[in-house]
């Protein structure tokens, strides 16, 4: 008898390789893989057993469409892969879940707090050493005052949205220097510039984006920490970092007791129950700092899977009340993920 799993956001980023790895599982051979997204994808349609186009998560008919798909395919498990989908599915859980259908997502109230960077930092009272210097700004007066505070001990500062912001949009890294420059990164979503150009050209573009955060700049490499937890107990974590900011030149998967202990403590403190992606970087003193905790799996979870950590098998086993294989020894390895698989 087949077990139908719906994977949302199935066509973006590294989804091709992720879906292929799920299909290659030897542990859960009865999985019927159903991909859904807001657009069609020829390759995804050939990898999955079925594919459906759905509205964006914030559209009114998203839930009704999901319910219709559940009924048509007799869906047993839904795994949301974007912030918006995780939030709305958690919020509307009572309209979807029953004895046959489950959503692999944590409690809505926790997810809602984690979607806000400020509320995330407020939650982490037991993790003060991991919290960067930051200030909440409700207007330009706050912004100007807090920029001065950060610049008292730093040459750089960062401005970014305080609430959920998909894909690092509207991030600006500013340097207090006499040399004027402006560079774009992350597909033009992130700007690095001098203080003078920020004040004269960029600052005004933030007038409709408050509340904002002004914080100290953190430095590469950027770390991803995949965390699978059940009712506050960490089951699996995988630590990795990008070779370069874009990740195009690969990721280094590594084992580090400090990351392991951090993930274990975080899971217990927030009573995590699901799959999470924690992003970290280092401050100018090389101390680890939390950037954000995403209320869903990482967009590059494929890297951990390619390194041999079968996280989706673990998720399936967890939901189906089967014994979970824990990967205790993770070899250091460089993984260059495949963005687009060849058409078959």
C-alpha positions in Angstrom: 0.0 0.0 0.0 1.4 3.4 -1.0 2.2 6.2 1.4 1.6 9.6 -0.2 3.9 12.5 0.7 3.2 16.0 -0.6 6.3 18.2 -0.9 5.6 21.9 -1.4 7.8 24.5 -3.1 8.9 21.6 -5.3 10.5 23.5 -8.2 12.9 26.0 -6.6 16.6 26.0 -5.8 18.0 22.5 -5.3 14.6 20.7 -5.4 15.5 18.6 -8.4 18.3 16.8 -6.6 16.3 16.6 -3.3 13.3 14.9 -4.9 15.6 12.5 -6.8 17.3 11.5 -3.5 13.9 10.9 -1.9 12.9 8.7 -4.8 16.1 6.7 -4.4 15.4 5.8 -0.8 15.8 2.1 0.0 14.1 2.4 3.4 10.7 3.8 2.4 10.1 2.2 -1.0 6.3 2.7 -0.7 6.5 6.5 -0.9 4.2 8.0 -3.6 5.9 11.4 -4.1 3.6 14.3 -4.9 5.2 17.7 -5.7 3.3 21.0 -5.6 4.3 24.5 -6.5 3.0 27.7 -8.1 4.5 26.9 -11.5 5.1 23.8 -13.6 8.5 22.2 -14.0 9.1 19.5 -16.6 11.9 17.8 -14.7 10.1 17.8 -11.4 7.0 16.3 -13.1 9.2 13.4 -14.4 11.0 12.8 -11.0 7.8 12.8 -8.9 4.9 10.4 -9.1 2.5 13.3 -9.5 2.6 17.1 -9.7 0.0 19.8 -9.1 0.1 23.6 -9.5 -1.1 25.5 -6.4 -1.7 29.2 -5.5 0.8 31.2 -3.5 0.5 30.5 0.2 -0.9 34.0 0.9 -3.7 33.7 -1.6 -7.2 33.0 -0.3 -7.7 29.8 -2.2 -4.4 28.2 -1.1 -5.9 26.0 1.7 -9.0 25.0 -0.4 -6.7 23.9 -3.2 -4.5 21.9 -0.8 -7.6 20.2 0.7 -8.7 19.3 -2.8 -5.4 17.7 -3.6 -5.3 15.8 -0.3 -8.7 14.3 -1.2 -7.8 13.4 -4.7 -4.5 11.8 -3.9 -5.3 10.5 -0.4 -2.3 12.4 1.0 -0.8 11.0 4.2 1.9 13.6 4.9 2.5 17.2 3.9 6.0 18.7 4.2 6.1 22.5 3.7 9.3 23.9 2.3 8.8 27.6 2.5 8.2 30.0 5.4 4.8 31.1 4.1 3.5 27.6 3.5 4.8 26.4 6.9 3.0 29.3 8.7 -0.4 29.0 6.9 -0.5 25.2 7.1 0.4 25.3 10.8 -2.3 28.0 11.4 -5.0 26.0 9.5 -3.9 22.6 10.9 -7.3 21.9 12.3 -8.9 22.2 8.8 -6.5 19.7 7.3 -5.2 17.1 9.7 -7.1 14.0 10.5 -6.3 10.3 11.3 -4.9 9.8 7.8 -3.3 13.1 7.0 -0.5 14.9 9.0 1.5 18.1 8.5 5.2 17.9 9.4 5.4 21.4 10.9 5.7 22.8 14.4 3.2 24.8 16.5 2.0 27.9 14.8 2.7 30.3 17.7 6.3 29.3 17.8 6.7 29.5 14.0 5.1 33.0 14.0 7.6 34.2 16.6 10.5 32.7 14.6 9.4 34.5 11.5 10.3 37.8 13.3 14.0 38.3 13.9 13.4 40.5 16.9 11.0 38.0 18.5 13.4 35.2 17.8 16.2 37.0 19.7 13.7 37.7 22.5 12.9 34.0 22.7 16.6 33.1 23.1 17.2 34.5 26.6 19.4 31.4 27.4 21.6 32.1 24.3 22.7 35.7 25.0 26.3 34.9 23.9 25.0 33.9 20.5 22.9 37.1 20.0 24.6 39.8 17.9 24.4 43.5 18.8 21.1 44.7 17.3 18.5 47.4 17.7 14.9 47.6 16.6 14.0 50.7 14.5 10.4 51.9 14.1 11.3 55.0 12.2 14.2 57.1 10.8 14.8 58.7 14.2 15.4 55.3 15.7 17.5 54.3 12.8 19.9 57.3 13.0 20.3 56.9 16.8 21.0 53.2 16.6 23.4 53.5 13.7 25.5 55.8 15.9 25.4 53.2 18.7 26.7 50.4 16.4 29.4 52.6 14.9 30.8 53.3 18.4 32.6 50.0 18.3 32.2 48.9 14.7 33.3 50.0 11.2 30.3 48.3 9.6 26.6 47.9 10.3 23.7 46.1 8.6 20.1 47.2 8.0 17.5 44.6 7.2 13.7 43.9 7.8 12.7 42.9 11.3 9.9 40.7 10.2 10.0 37.8 7.7 11.9 38.6 4.5 12.3 35.9 1.9 15.7 35.2 0.4 17.6 38.0 2.1 15.8 40.8 0.4 16.3 44.5 1.4 19.6 43.8 3.2 22.2 46.6 3.2 25.7 46.3 4.6 27.2 49.8 5.2 30.9 50.7 5.8 31.9 53.9 7.6 34.6 54.9 5.1 35.5 57.9 3.0 35.8 55.8 -0.1 32.4 55.7 -1.9 31.2 52.5 -3.4 28.1 50.4 -4.0 28.0 46.7 -4.9 25.1 44.3 -5.4 25.1 40.7 -4.2 22.6 37.7 -3.9 20.9 38.5 -7.2 20.7 42.2 -6.4 18.8 41.5 -3.1 21.7 42.7 -1.0 23.7 45.9 -1.2 27.2 46.7 0.2 27.9 50.4 0.2 29.6 53.3 2.0 27.9 55.4 4.6 27.8 58.4 2.4 26.0 56.7 -0.5 23.7 55.0 2.0 22.7 58.3 3.5 22.3 60.1 0.1 20.9 57.4 -2.1 19.6 54.4 -0.2 18.2 55.3 3.2 15.0 56.8 1.8 14.1 53.6 0.1 13.5 52.0 3.5 10.7 54.4 4.5 8.0 51.9 3.8 9.9 48.9 5.3 9.8 49.6 9.0 10.2 48.0 11.5 13.9 47.4 10.6 16.9 46.1 12.5 20.2 47.9 12.7 22.9 45.4 13.8 26.6 44.7 13.8 28.0 43.1 10.6 28.8 39.4 10.8 31.4 37.7 8.7 31.8 34.7 6.4 31.5 31.8 6.3 27.7 31.4 6.6 26.8 28.3 8.5 23.6 26.2 8.0 22.6 23.9 10.9 19.9 21.4 10.0 18.0 20.3 13.1 15.5 17.5 13.3 13.8 17.4 16.7 10.9 15.7 18.5 9.2 17.4 21.4 12.3 19.2 22.5 14.7 16.4 21.9 17.2 16.8 19.1 17.4 13.7 17.0 19.8 14.7 14.2 21.8 17.8 13.4 24.1 18.5 10.4 26.5 21.4 10.3 27.8 22.9 7.1 29.1 26.1 5.6 29.3 27.5 2.1 32.6 27.8 0.3 31.5 31.2 -0.9 28.5 33.4 -0.1 26.5 32.2 -3.1 27.1 28.5 -2.4 27.8 27.9 -6.1 31.2 26.5 -5.4 30.0 24.0 -2.9 29.4 23.5 0.8 31.6 21.9 3.4 29.7 19.4 5.7 31.6 18.9 8.9 31.2 17.6 12.4 31.8 19.9 15.4 30.8 19.2 19.0 30.1 22.9 19.6 27.5 23.0 16.9 26.0 19.7 18.1 25.7 21.0 21.7 24.2 24.2 20.5 21.6 22.4 18.4 20.8 20.1 21.4 20.3 23.0 23.8 18.3 25.0 21.3 15.9 22.1 20.7 15.3 21.7 24.4 15.0 25.4 25.1 12.4 26.1 22.4 10.8 22.6 22.6 11.4 22.2 18.8 9.2 19.6 17.1 10.0 19.3 13.4 12.7 20.2 10.9 14.5 23.5 11.3 17.3 25.5 9.5 19.4 27.7 11.8 21.7 30.2 10.1 24.8 31.4 11.9 27.8 33.6 11.2 30.8 34.9 13.2 31.4 38.4 14.7 34.7 40.3 14.4 36.0 38.4 17.4 35.2 35.1 15.6 32.3 34.2 18.0 29.3 32.4 16.6 26.1 34.5 16.3 22.6 33.5 15.3 21.3 35.2 12.1 17.9 33.5 12.2 16.0 30.3 12.8 13.9 29.3 9.8 10.6 27.5 10.6 11.2 24.9 7.9 13.9 22.9 6.3 16.8 24.6 4.6 16.6 25.3 0.9 20.0 23.5 0.7 19.1 20.5 2.8 20.1 18.5 -0.3 23.7 19.1 0.7 23.2 17.2 3.9 21.4 14.4 2.1 24.1 14.2 -0.5 26.7 13.8 2.3 24.8 10.6 3.4 22.6 11.9 6.1 19.2 10.6 5.1 17.0 13.3 6.7 13.9 12.6 4.7 14.1 8.9 5.6 14.3 10.0 9.3 11.3 12.3 8.8 9.2 9.5 7.3 10.3 7.0 10.0 9.4 9.6 12.7 5.9 10.3 11.4 5.2 6.6 10.8 6.4 5.6 14.2 9.3 3.5 12.9 12.8 3.2 14.3 14.9 6.2 13.2 18.5 5.7 12.1 20.7 8.4 13.6 23.9 9.4 11.9 26.4 9.9 14.7 29.6 10.1 12.7 29.5 12.6 9.8 32.6 12.8 7.7 33.9 16.1 6.6 33.2 16.4 2.9 32.8 19.0 0.2 29.5 18.8 -1.7 28.7 20.7 -4.9 24.9 20.3 -5.3 23.2 20.0 -8.6 20.8 22.9 -9.2 19.1 21.5 -12.4 19.1 17.8 -13.3 19.2 16.9 -17.0 16.0 16.4 -18.8 15.2 12.7 -19.0 
